[in-house]
């Protein structure tokens, strides 16, 4: 996944879909889901989905010409997923890196800043 975000495919913005997706979905079904959840598939945007158990994820990336669909599965544990009830959440590249590793991505960036002791 690091090569996708770091160089092979340009990703300007990352979106996390909160509702689970059936991991049997192929590129066309995932693209239809992106359009339904996000309104459109924008060039150089990545759209991240997980299954109900959050142990599998798929990422659809529109590279400006076509779409890429990648899958990731954790053999143990699960991905830390958002449960705030909204349809989607915007992620930074650092948060995506943490999410892909199964780490608590919500603590990365501004959310991890300690302002009061």
Secondary structure, 3 states (H helix, E strand, C coil): CHHHHHHHCCCCEEEEECCCCCCCCCHHHHHHHHHHHHCCCCCCEEEEEECCCCCEEEEEEECCCCEEEEEEECCCCCCCCCCCCCCEEEECHHHHHHHHCCCCHHHCHHHHCCCCC
